Amino acid sequence: MAIDPEPIEPLACGRDAAQVWDDAVAGTLEEHERTCPHCRAAAADALGLDGVVHRFAAQRPAPPPTVLEAVLGSVRDLVAAELRPQDLIPLDSPEGPARLARPAAARVLRHLVDGMEGVRARSCRVGTTGVTMTVTARFGVDLASVTARVRQMVVAAAEQTLGLPVGRVDITVVDLWEEDPWDA
């Protein structure tokens, strides 16, 4: 059953974020897209994600030790919590039936958002029809643009990296901070 994704919100400047992403990847950014801070941020995200996707497609990368430790920690936590069948997401796989734990998928998506500039993930819940996430943002960022970028990155990562189709991503900004707490 295919899930029709909801339309992506336009950037704060009114441009279609998906078109800016396509133009960035194709190397055909228009003058506005090259000078507008909203379009430049979306293009930078697109190029970053495109580079990651192509790198993964070209080779079978070994995860950094911190990722392996985080995944193993998640597995230990899940085993300790006696994982219930409803906590597993069935995935299509060329290797046969596969399942992904919802908490592990949520942790991957939170980690992705934590790597973005101006925003940090607070919570993430992966449901049957989509993802619900709460975030905090740096004071002064354009919330419409940053939440649109988070939504795009979550959809792309869920579908391309985890193999998890996402029909909708609900994002709630729950707090603001003046300085990035990770810069201290």
Secondary structure by P-SEA (a helix, b strand, c coil): ccccccccccccccccaaaaaaaaaaccccccccccaaaaaaaaaaaaaaaaaaaaaaccccccaaaaaaaaaaaaaaaaaccccccbbbbbccccbbbbbaaaaaaaaaaaaaaccccccccccccccbbbbbbccccccaaaaaaaaaaaaaaaaaaccccccccbbbbbbccccccccccc
